[in-house]
Amino acid sequence: MDNDSVAADLSIVQSQIAIEQAEAKLRSLTVKRWLRTDEVALYLGTTRASIKKLVMRQRLEPKKLYGRLYFDRHEIDGLIENSGRSASQAQQRSKRWR
């Protein structure tokens, strides 16, 4: 084996390990009740900045403990479930005024 093929194999193995670690972390988030900002971002598939915007807009309400923000996963799930309703309600309101 030459060095190029060894390096390619090593790269493939490293990427597979990274994928498995990310999947394991994502699975653990469905078990935990209280999530940190970066975990919420991973759970929702977004960025930390987006989570901070949700907090500033008061869509998410974190709890602060020892200077760290924690989010209730049940509240996040409720936000997701209710997000479709608000859009459909807005459509119904716009139809009423036509």
ZALO-694283 format. One record per residue (C-alpha): y negated, z, x negated. Coordinates in pm, whole numbers, padded with zeros to 5 digits, always signed. Last residue first. Layout:
BEGIN
YZX ...
This chain:
BEGIN
-03875+00127+06055 -03940+00500+06039 -03590+00606+06131 -03436+00380+05867 -03630+00556+05589 -03505+00893+05710 -03143+00773+05711 -03179+00638+05357 -03325+00970+05239 -03034+01153+05400 -02790+00925+05218 -02958+01003+04885 -02963+01378+04957 -02597+01370+05052 -02487+01199+04733 -02639+01475+04518 -02475+01749+04722 -02131+01721+04560 -02277+01694+04210 -02506+01992+04258 -02215+02187+04404 -02008+02113+04092 -02296+02236+03878 -02322+02555+04086 -01948+02612+04044 -01984+02560+03668 -02236+02845+03649 -02477+02774+03365 -02542+02993+03060 -02858+02995+02850 -02866+03193+02528 -03130+03446+02422 -02898+03746+02447 -02801+03647+02801 -03003+03402+03008 -02872+03273+03339 -02934+02908+03412 -03067+02763+03737 -03011+02392+03777 -03222+02168+04003 -03531+02367+03906 -03716+02059+03779 -03744+02232+03439 -03370+02314+03450 -03276+01957+03540 -03501+01835+03258 -03323+02069+03014 -02990+01923+03124 -03120+01572+03062 -03236+01673+02714 -02890+01814+02638 -02748+01469+02705 -02518+01329+02972 -02149+01308+03053 -02167+01582+03316 -01914+01810+03143 -02046+01711+02797 -02403+01797+02898 -02283+02120+03059 -02100+02206+02735 -02415+02142+02531 -02615+02372+02758 -02359+02654+02757 -02098+02690+03032 -01994+02984+03249 -01685+02936+03468 -01441+02811+03206 -01130+02628+03324 -01277+02281+03385 -01459+02309+03053 -01128+02356+02872 -01022+02006+02971 -01340+01862+02817 -01276+02054+02494 -00919+01923+02479 -01039+01567+02541 -01296+01598+02263 -01034+01734+02023 -00792+01454+02110 -01063+01192+02054 -01159+01343+01718 -00793+01351+01610 -00751+00985+01709 -01066+00895+01514 -00936+01074+01205 -00597+00902+01231 -00760+00560+01260 -00988+00627+00963 -00695+00743+00753 -00501+00427+00839 -00801+00213+00743 -00845+00403+00415 -00476+00360+00334 -00499-00011+00419 -00800-00057+00192 -00648+00145-00094 -00345-00079-00124 +00000+00000+00000 
